[in-house]
Amino acid sequence: MAERRARIVRAAYDLLARDGLEGLTIRSVLAETGLARRAFYDRFATKDDLVLAVFQHTLSDAAARFAELIAPVECPVERLRLIVVGIVLGHGRRDSDGDDAPNYRAAALSREHLRLAEARPAELQRAIAPLVELIATQLQAGMQSGQVRSANGERLAHLVYNLVSTTVHSQLIAEEHQMPDLEDRSRLAGDLWEFCLRAVSA
């Protein structure tokens, strides 16, 4: 049961990279996996449920990668910087697509993130929770060390995530049909981090 669900999510992930949102249909997922229609509907009620599962997979994986990246770093503010800059630069991905070619998946998921924030807010919040929780953990550690101002850590984490993700979504949509400007992306990462740092510093 779980193995078939994972196959469907992986197929959707690959289809988004290859063909963008227009290429992600239930028919194309079935063709990609070789599964019957019933196998899809036993696991997902709608296409939106599948897209939410792709978000869950992508962001859980990103959170795990960032947790591994920051594990050796002692300073909580530096750990937070690595996460913020990493989100902008795409360091949370296990693959490298989008670094030297148009990134159809990233643009498609950016559009869906904005749409689902309105259409399915509770489910989207559950999907992004692993990454938000990782950010909140660094902020709370920073409060304990006196480097981050005293505040509701979870709320502050949502503010940081929303600022960074919304900015990155706009960038990814703009890059959908062109080669990414990696130097500009690097400058954007620096500017976003400076903004976040000033917002959370004690």
Accessible surface in RSA format (square Angstrom, percent):
REM  Atomic radii and reference values for relative SASA: ProtOr
REM  Chains: A
REM  Algorithm: Lee & Richards
REM  Probe-radius: 1.40
REM  Slices: 20
REM RES _ NUM      All-atoms   Total-Side   Main-Chain    Non-polar    All polar
REM                ABS   REL    ABS   REL    ABS   REL    ABS   REL    ABS   REL
RES MET A   1   155.52  80.5 116.06  76.8  39.46  94.0 100.54  85.5  54.98  72.8
RES ALA A   2    80.09  73.6  69.00 106.5  11.09  25.2  73.21 103.1   6.87  18.2
RES GLU A   3   108.55  62.3  99.89  75.6   8.66  20.6  72.24 139.7  36.31  29.6
RES ARG A   4   106.65  44.8 106.65  54.4   0.00   0.0   8.97  12.3  97.68  59.2
RES ARG A   5   101.07  42.4 101.07  51.5   0.00   0.0  32.03  43.8  69.04  41.8
RES ALA A   6    60.22  55.4  50.22  77.5  10.00  22.8  56.82  80.0   3.40   9.0
RES ARG A   7    91.01  38.2  84.48  43.1   6.54  15.6  35.09  48.0  55.93  33.9
RES ILE A   8     0.00   0.0   0.00   0.0   0.00   0.0   0.00   0.0   0.00   0.0
RES VAL A   9    11.86   7.8  11.86  10.7   0.00   0.0  11.86  10.3   0.00   0.0
RES ARG A  10   117.15  49.2 116.07  59.2   1.08   2.6  52.77  72.1  64.38  39.0
RES ALA A  11     5.72   5.3   2.75   4.2   2.98   6.8   5.38   7.6   0.35   0.9
RES ALA A  12     0.00   0.0   0.00   0.0   0.00   0.0   0.00   0.0   0.00   0.0
RES TYR A  13    13.41   6.3  13.41   7.6   0.00   0.0   3.45   2.6   9.96  12.3
RES ASP A  14    44.52  31.2  41.38  41.2   3.13   7.4  12.49  29.4  32.03  31.9
RES LEU A  15     4.75   2.6   4.75   3.4   0.00   0.0   4.75   3.3   0.00   0.0
RES LEU A  16     0.27   0.2   0.27   0.2   0.00   0.0   0.27   0.2   0.00   0.0
RES ALA A  17    27.05  24.9  15.60  24.1  11.46  26.1  16.48  23.2  10.57  28.0
RES ARG A  18   132.79  55.8 110.60  56.4  22.19  52.8  68.99  94.3  63.80  38.7
RES ASP A  19    69.25  48.5  48.76  48.5  20.49  48.4  19.50  45.9  49.75  49.6
RES GLY A  20     1.74   2.1   0.00   N/A   1.74   2.1   1.74   4.8   0.00   0.0
RES LEU A  21    42.20  23.5  39.70  28.4   2.50   6.3  39.70  27.9   2.50   6.7
RES GLU A  22   148.20  85.1 121.80  92.2  26.39  62.8  77.48 149.9  70.72  57.7
RES GLY A  23    18.17  22.4   0.00   N/A  18.17  22.4  15.56  42.7   2.62   5.9
RES LEU A  24     0.47   0.3   0.47   0.3   0.00   0.0   0.47   0.3   0.00   0.0
RES THR A  25    59.78  42.5  57.34  58.1   2.45   5.8  54.70  73.5   5.09   7.7
RES ILE A  26    31.40  17.9  27.46  20.5   3.94   9.5  27.69  19.9   3.71  10.1
RES ARG A  27   183.47  77.0 180.65  92.1   2.82   6.7  66.63  91.1 116.84  70.8
RES SER A  28    28.10  23.7  20.96  28.0   7.14  16.5  26.64  56.7   1.46   2.0
RES VAL A  29     0.08   0.1   0.08   0.1   0.00   0.0   0.08   0.1   0.00   0.0
RES LEU A  30    21.88  12.2  19.27  13.8   2.60   6.5  19.63  13.8   2.25   6.0
RES ALA A  31    85.20  78.3  48.56  74.9  36.64  83.3  61.29  86.3  23.90  63.3
RES GLU A  32    76.73  44.1  43.04  32.6  33.69  80.2  15.40  29.8  61.33  50.1
RES THR A  33    16.18  11.5   2.66   2.7  13.52  32.2   8.75  11.8   7.43  11.2
RES GLY A  34    68.98  85.1   0.00   N/A  68.98  85.1  34.64  95.1  34.34  76.9
RES LEU A  35    20.48  11.4   9.77   7.0  10.71  26.9  12.09   8.5   8.39  22.6
RES ALA A  36    68.44  62.9  53.80  83.0  14.64  33.3  62.95  88.6   5.49  14.5
RES ARG A  37   117.55  49.4 112.92  57.6   4.63  11.0  54.10  73.9  63.45  38.5
RES ARG A  38   187.31  78.6 179.60  91.6   7.71  18.3  67.76  92.6 119.54  72.5
RES ALA A  39     7.53   6.9   3.84   5.9   3.68   8.4   6.42   9.0   1.11   2.9
RES PHE A  40     0.00   0.0   0.00   0.0   0.00   0.0   0.00   0.0   0.00   0.0
RES TYR A  41    97.20  45.4  77.07  43.8  20.13  52.4  58.01  43.6  39.19  48.3
RES ASP A  42    80.99  56.7  52.37  52.1  28.61  67.7  12.41  29.2  68.57  68.4
RES ARG A  43    37.75  15.8  16.44   8.4  21.31  50.7  10.63  14.5  27.12  16.4
RES PHE A  44     5.15   2.6   2.47   1.5   2.68   7.0   4.68   2.8   0.47   1.4
RES ALA A  45    76.76  70.6  52.32  80.7  24.44  55.6  58.65  82.6  18.11  48.0
RES THR A  46    64.62  46.0  60.70  61.5   3.92   9.3  64.51  86.7   0.11   0.2
RES LYS A  47    69.96  34.1  66.77  41.0   3.19   7.6  40.44  36.4  29.52  31.4
RES ASP A  48    32.52  22.8  31.40  31.3   1.12   2.6   4.25  10.0  28.27  28.2
RES ASP A  49    35.04  24.5  30.44  30.3   4.61  10.9  13.25  31.2  21.80  21.7
RES LEU A  50     1.21   0.7   1.21   0.9   0.00   0.0   1.21   0.9   0.00   0.0
RES VAL A  51     0.77   0.5   0.77   0.7   0.00   0.0   0.77   0.7   0.00   0.0
RES LEU A  52    15.20   8.5  13.92  10.0   1.29   3.2  14.12   9.9   1.08   2.9
RES ALA A  53     9.82   9.0   2.36   3.6   7.46  17.0   7.19  10.1   2.63   7.0
RES VAL A  54     0.00   0.0   0.00   0.0   0.00   0.0   0.00   0.0   0.00   0.0
RES PHE A  55     9.65   4.8   9.65   6.0   0.00   0.0   9.65   5.8   0.00   0.0
RES GLN A  56    70.02  39.2  70.02  51.2   0.00   0.0  39.83  84.8  30.19  22.9
RES HIS A  57    74.47  40.7  65.39  45.4   9.08  23.2  46.88  48.3  27.59  32.1
RES THR A  58    32.13  22.9  28.40  28.8   3.72   8.9  30.88  41.5   1.24   1.9
RES LEU A  59    22.31  12.4  22.31  16.0   0.00   0.0  22.31  15.7   0.00   0.0
RES SER A  60    41.12  34.7  34.91  46.6   6.20  14.3  30.63  65.2  10.48  14.7
RES ASP A  61    33.23  23.3  28.26  28.1   4.97  11.7  10.24  24.1  22.98  22.9
RES ALA A  62     8.49   7.8   8.49  13.1   0.00   0.0   8.49  12.0   0.00   0.0
RES ALA A  63    10.10   9.3   9.10  14.0   1.00   2.3   9.25  13.0   0.85   2.2
RES ALA A  64    56.04  51.5  41.45  64.0  14.60  33.2  50.34  70.9   5.70  15.1
RES ARG A  65    79.41  33.3  73.84  37.6   5.57  13.3   7.14   9.8  72.27  43.8
RES PHE A  66     2.99   1.5   2.98   1.8   0.01   0.0   2.99   1.8   0.00   0.0
RES ALA A  67    42.33  38.9  36.49  56.3   5.84  13.3  37.15  52.3   5.18  13.7
RES GLU A  68   132.82  76.3 118.66  89.8  14.16  33.7  49.43  95.6  83.40  68.1
RES LEU A  69    84.03  46.8  70.29  50.3  13.75  34.6  77.70  54.6   6.33  17.0
RES ILE A  70     7.62   4.3   7.62   5.7   0.00   0.0   7.62   5.5   0.00   0.0
RES ALA A  71    79.05  72.7  43.83  67.6  35.21  80.1  53.58  75.5  25.47  67.5
RES PRO A  72   110.11  80.2  73.70  67.2  36.41 132.3  86.96  71.8  23.15 143.9
RES VAL A  73    39.77  26.2  32.00  29.0   7.77  18.7  36.51  31.7   3.26   8.8
RES GLU A  74   162.17  93.1 140.84 106.6  21.33  50.8  59.43 115.0 102.74  83.9
RES CYS A  75    48.60  36.8  42.02  46.9   6.58  15.5  31.79  80.5  16.81  18.1
RES PRO A  76    13.62   9.9  13.19  12.0   0.43   1.6  13.33  11.0   0.30   1.8
RES VAL A  77    23.19  15.3  22.36  20.2   0.83   2.0  23.19  20.2   0.00   0.0
RES GLU A  78    57.83  33.2  55.92  42.3   1.91   4.5  26.74  51.7  31.09  25.4
RES ARG A  79    40.30  16.9  40.30  20.5   0.00   0.0   7.13   9.7  33.17  20.1
RES LEU A  80     0.99   0.5   0.99   0.7   0.00   0.0   0.99   0.7   0.00   0.0
RES ARG A  81    76.72  32.2  76.72  39.1   0.00   0.0  19.97  27.3  56.76  34.4
RES LEU A  82    38.11  21.2  35.88  25.7   2.23   5.6  36.34  25.5   1.77   4.8
RES ILE A  83     0.00   0.0   0.00   0.0   0.00   0.0   0.00   0.0   0.00   0.0
RES VAL A  84     0.16   0.1   0.16   0.1   0.00   0.0   0.16   0.1   0.00   0.0
RES VAL A  85    23.72  15.6  23.72  21.5   0.00   0.0  23.72  20.6   0.00   0.0
RES GLY A  86     0.50   0.6   0.00   N/A   0.50   0.6   0.35   1.0   0.15   0.3
RES ILE A  87    29.62  16.9  18.56  13.8  11.06  26.7  22.39  16.1   7.23  19.6
RES VAL A  88     0.46   0.3   0.00   0.0   0.46   1.1   0.00   0.0   0.46   1.3
RES LEU A  89    47.64  26.5  35.93  25.7  11.71  29.4  36.51  25.6  11.13  29.9
RES GLY A  90    15.80  19.5   0.00   N/A  15.80  19.5   9.33  25.6   6.47  14.5
RES HIS A  91    95.27  52.1  82.93  57.6  12.34  31.6  58.23  60.0  37.04  43.1
RES GLY A  92     9.06  11.2   0.00   N/A   9.06  11.2   5.66  15.5   3.40   7.6
RES ARG A  93    50.54  21.2  39.88  20.3  10.66  25.4  30.98  42.3  19.56  11.9
RES ARG A  94   150.19  63.1 117.26  59.8  32.93  78.4  55.69  76.1  94.50  57.3
RES ASP A  95    48.60  34.0  32.95  32.8  15.65  37.0  37.89  89.2  10.71  10.7
RES SER A  96    79.47  67.2  72.64  96.9   6.83  15.7  36.31  77.3  43.16  60.5
RES ASP A  97    51.20  35.9  41.05  40.9  10.15  24.0  43.75 103.0   7.45   7.4
RES GLY A  98     5.31   6.5   0.00   N/A   5.31   6.5   0.42   1.2   4.89  10.9
RES ASP A  99    57.28  40.1  55.32  55.1   1.95   4.6  22.58  53.2  34.69  34.6
RES ASP A 100   106.41  74.5  95.00  94.6  11.41  27.0  34.73  81.7  71.68  71.5
RES ALA A 101    40.65  37.4  40.65  62.7   0.00   0.0  40.65  57.2   0.00   0.0
RES PRO A 102    40.60  29.6  30.36  27.7  10.24  37.2  30.36  25.1  10.24  63.6
RES ASN A 103    11.27   7.8   8.49   8.2   2.78   6.7   6.56  15.8   4.71   4.6
RES TYR A 104    73.91  34.5  72.84  41.4   1.07   2.8  39.31  29.5  34.60  42.7
RES ARG A 105    11.85   5.0  11.83   6.0   0.02   0.0   6.10   8.3   5.75   3.5
RES ALA A 106    15.01  13.8   8.74  13.5   6.27  14.3  13.96  19.7   1.05   2.8
RES ALA A 107     0.00   0.0   0.00   0.0   0.00   0.0   0.00   0.0   0.00   0.0
RES ALA A 108     1.10   1.0   0.37   0.6   0.73   1.7   1.10   1.5   0.00   0.0
RES LEU A 109    16.11   9.0  15.81  11.3   0.30   0.8  16.11  11.3   0.00   0.0
RES SER A 110     1.85   1.6   1.13   1.5   0.72   1.7   0.24   0.5   1.62   2.3
RES ARG A 111    97.35  40.9  91.75  46.8   5.60  13.3  39.95  54.6  57.39  34.8
RES GLU A 112     9.50   5.5   9.50   7.2   0.00   0.0   0.30   0.6   9.20   7.5
RES HIS A 113    16.46   9.0  16.46  11.4   0.00   0.0  15.42  15.9   1.04   1.2
RES LEU A 114    87.90  49.0  75.84  54.3  12.06  30.3  76.66  53.8  11.24  30.2
RES ARG A 115    98.10  41.2  88.23  45.0   9.87  23.5  70.52  96.4  27.58  16.7
RES LEU A 116     0.00   0.0   0.00   0.0   0.00   0.0   0.00   0.0   0.00   0.0
RES ALA A 117    49.20  45.2  34.22  52.8  14.99  34.1  35.82  50.4  13.38  35.4
RES GLU A 118   154.44  88.7 130.38  98.6  24.06  57.3  51.18  99.0 103.26  84.3
RES ALA A 119    57.41  52.8  27.14  41.9  30.28  68.9  36.21  51.0  21.20  56.2
RES ARG A 120    53.96  22.7  52.62  26.8   1.34   3.2  26.02  35.6  27.93  16.9
RES PRO A 121    69.29  50.5  68.60  62.5   0.69   2.5  69.29  57.2   0.00   0.0
RES ALA A 122    57.89  53.2  49.08  75.7   8.81  20.0  56.78  80.0   1.11   3.0
RES GLU A 123    52.01  29.9  48.51  36.7   3.50   8.3  16.89  32.7  35.12  28.7
RES LEU A 124     1.99   1.1   1.99   1.4   0.00   0.0   1.99   1.4   0.00   0.0
RES GLN A 125    77.39  43.3  73.57  53.8   3.83   9.1  40.42  86.0  36.97  28.0
RES ARG A 126   152.15  63.9 144.52  73.7   7.63  18.2  72.34  98.9  79.81  48.4
RES ALA A 127     2.67   2.5   2.29   3.5   0.39   0.9   2.43   3.4   0.24   0.6
RES ILE A 128     1.33   0.8   1.33   1.0   0.00   0.0   1.33   1.0   0.00   0.0
RES ALA A 129    29.38  27.0  26.58  41.0   2.80   6.4  29.38  41.4   0.00   0.0
RES PRO A 130    36.03  26.3  28.20  25.7   7.82  28.4  31.86  26.3   4.16  25.9
RES LEU A 131     4.75   2.6   4.75   3.4   0.00   0.0   4.75   3.3   0.00   0.0
RES VAL A 132     4.36   2.9   4.36   4.0   0.00   0.0   4.36   3.8   0.00   0.0
RES GLU A 133   108.33  62.2 106.07  80.2   2.26   5.4  42.78  82.7  65.55  53.5
RES LEU A 134    26.90  15.0  23.28  16.7   3.62   9.1  26.32  18.5   0.58   1.6
RES ILE A 135     0.40   0.2   0.40   0.3   0.00   0.0   0.40   0.3   0.00   0.0
RES ALA A 136     9.25   8.5   9.25  14.3   0.00   0.0   9.25  13.0   0.00   0.0
RES THR A 137    75.49  53.7  74.40  75.4   1.09   2.6  49.97  67.1  25.51  38.6
RES GLN A 138     7.11   4.0   5.75   4.2   1.36   3.2   0.03   0.1   7.08   5.4
RES LEU A 139     0.22   0.1   0.00   0.0   0.22   0.6   0.22   0.2   0.00   0.0
RES GLN A 140    80.25  44.9  79.20  57.9   1.05   2.5  25.56  54.4  54.69  41.5
RES ALA A 141    27.19  25.0  21.72  33.5   5.47  12.4  23.48  33.1   3.71   9.8
RES GLY A 142     0.00   0.0   0.00   N/A   0.00   0.0   0.00   0.0   0.00   0.0
RES MET A 143    42.50  22.0  25.47  16.9  17.04  40.6  13.76  11.7  28.75  38.1
RES GLN A 144   160.69  89.9 120.85  88.3  39.84  94.9  47.48 101.1 113.21  85.9
RES SER A 145    65.99  55.8  28.26  37.7  37.73  86.9  40.15  85.5  25.84  36.2
RES GLY A 146    50.09  61.8   0.00   N/A  50.09  61.8  31.96  87.7  18.13  40.6
RES GLN A 147    70.71  39.5  57.84  42.3  12.87  30.6  33.14  70.5  37.57  28.5
RES VAL A 148     5.55   3.7   1.50   1.4   4.05   9.8   1.50   1.3   4.05  11.0
RES ARG A 149    98.09  41.2  95.54  48.7   2.55   6.1  41.27  56.4  56.82  34.4
RES SER A 150   108.73  91.9  82.11 109.6  26.62  61.3  44.59  94.9  64.15  89.9
RES ALA A 151    38.63  35.5  11.00  17.0  27.63  62.8  26.68  37.6  11.95  31.6
RES ASN A 152    79.25  54.7  60.93  58.9  18.32  44.1  20.96  50.4  58.29  56.3
RES GLY A 153     7.57   9.3   0.00   N/A   7.57   9.3   0.00   0.0   7.57  17.0
RES GLU A 154   108.53  62.3 107.17  81.1   1.36   3.2  28.71  55.5  79.82  65.2
RES ARG A 155   158.06  66.4 153.13  78.1   4.93  11.7  53.48  73.1 104.58  63.4
RES LEU A 156     8.12   4.5   7.61   5.4   0.51   1.3   7.73   5.4   0.39   1.0
RES ALA A 157     0.00   0.0   0.00   0.0   0.00   0.0   0.00   0.0   0.00   0.0
RES HIS A 158    48.07  26.3  48.07  33.4   0.00   0.0  30.35  31.3  17.72  20.6
RES LEU A 159   102.40  57.0  97.45  69.7   4.95  12.4  98.02  68.8   4.39  11.8
RES VAL A 160     7.53   5.0   5.76   5.2   1.77   4.3   7.49   6.5   0.04   0.1
RES TYR A 161     7.31   3.4   7.21   4.1   0.10   0.3   2.99   2.2   4.31   5.3
RES ASN A 162    67.20  46.3  65.74  63.5   1.46   3.5  22.08  53.1  45.11  43.6
RES LEU A 163    60.96  33.9  53.12  38.0   7.84  19.7  60.04  42.2   0.92   2.5
RES VAL A 164     0.61   0.4   0.61   0.6   0.00   0.0   0.61   0.5   0.00   0.0
RES SER A 165     6.39   5.4   5.08   6.8   1.31   3.0   5.08  10.8   1.31   1.8
RES THR A 166    70.86  50.4  70.64  71.6   0.22   0.5  52.29  70.2  18.57  28.1
RES THR A 167    40.56  28.8  34.27  34.7   6.29  15.0  27.32  36.7  13.24  20.0
RES VAL A 168     9.98   6.6   9.95   9.0   0.03   0.1   9.98   8.7   0.00   0.0
RES HIS A 169    19.43  10.6  19.43  13.5   0.00   0.0   4.80   4.9  14.63  17.0
RES SER A 170    71.50  60.4  60.36  80.6  11.14  25.7  37.91  80.7  33.59  47.1
RES GLN A 171    36.21  20.2  32.69  23.9   3.52   8.4   4.13   8.8  32.07  24.3
RES LEU A 172    22.92  12.8  21.52  15.4   1.40   3.5  21.52  15.1   1.40   3.8
RES ILE A 173    47.94  27.3  41.23  30.7   6.71  16.2  41.23  29.7   6.71  18.2
RES ALA A 174    69.91  64.3  45.21  69.8  24.70  56.2  56.46  79.5  13.45  35.6
RES GLU A 175     6.98   4.0   6.93   5.2   0.04   0.1   5.97  11.5   1.01   0.8
RES GLU A 176    16.73   9.6  16.43  12.4   0.30   0.7   1.24   2.4  15.50  12.7
RES HIS A 177   145.52  79.5 115.20  80.1  30.31  77.5  86.77  89.4  58.74  68.4
RES GLN A 178   101.85  57.0  94.68  69.2   7.16  17.1  30.39  64.7  71.46  54.2
RES MET A 179   118.75  61.5 106.65  70.6  12.10  28.8  94.12  80.0  24.63  32.6
RES PRO A 180    14.98  10.9   1.05   1.0  13.93  50.6   1.05   0.9  13.93  86.6
RES ASP A 181    77.19  54.1  70.17  69.8   7.02  16.6  32.93  77.5  44.26  44.1
RES LEU A 182    93.18  51.9  85.53  61.2   7.65  19.2  85.83  60.3   7.35  19.8
RES GLU A 183   128.33  73.7 122.96  93.0   5.37  12.8  47.44  91.8  80.89  66.0
RES ASP A 184    52.14  36.5  52.07  51.8   0.07   0.2   6.04  14.2  46.10  46.0
RES ARG A 185    14.74   6.2  14.74   7.5   0.00   0.0   1.83   2.5  12.92   7.8
RES SER A 186    60.51  51.1  54.35  72.5   6.16  14.2  18.81  40.0  41.70  58.4
RES ARG A 187   137.67  57.8 129.00  65.8   8.67  20.6  74.84 102.3  62.84  38.1
RES LEU A 188    35.83  20.0  32.87  23.5   2.97   7.5  35.22  24.7   0.62   1.7
RES ALA A 189     1.99   1.8   1.99   3.1   0.00   0.0   1.99   2.8   0.00   0.0
RES GLY A 190    39.22  48.4   0.00   N/A  39.22  48.4  33.74  92.6   5.49  12.3
RES ASP A 191    99.81  69.9  92.77  92.3   7.04  16.6  24.81  58.4  75.00  74.8
RES LEU A 192    11.66   6.5  10.43   7.5   1.24   3.1  11.63   8.2   0.03   0.1
RES TRP A 193    23.59   9.5  23.59  11.4   0.00   0.0  15.82   8.4   7.76  12.6
RES GLU A 194    75.60  43.4  75.60  57.2   0.00   0.0  35.81  69.3  39.79  32.5
RES PHE A 195   127.24  63.7 122.21  75.7   5.03  13.1 125.10  75.8   2.14   6.1
RES CYS A 196     1.37   1.0   0.44   0.5   0.93   2.2   0.93   2.4   0.44   0.5
RES LEU A 197    50.02  27.9  50.02  35.8   0.00   0.0  50.02  35.1   0.00   0.0
RES ARG A 198   182.97  76.8 156.07  79.6  26.91  64.1  58.93  80.5 124.04  75.2
RES ALA A 199    49.12  45.2  32.95  50.8  16.17  36.8  44.34  62.4   4.78  12.7
RES VAL A 200     1.14   0.8   1.14   1.0   0.00   0.0   1.14   1.0   0.00   0.0
RES SER A 201    44.17  37.3  32.77  43.7  11.40  26.3  25.27  53.8  18.90  26.5
RES ALA A 202    88.12  81.0  25.63  39.5  62.49 142.2  52.68  74.2  35.44  93.9
END  Absolute sums over single chains surface
CHAIN  1 A    10163.0       8532.2       1630.8       5668.5       4494.5
END  Absolute sums over all chains
TOTAL         10163.0       8532.2       1630.8       5668.5       4494.5
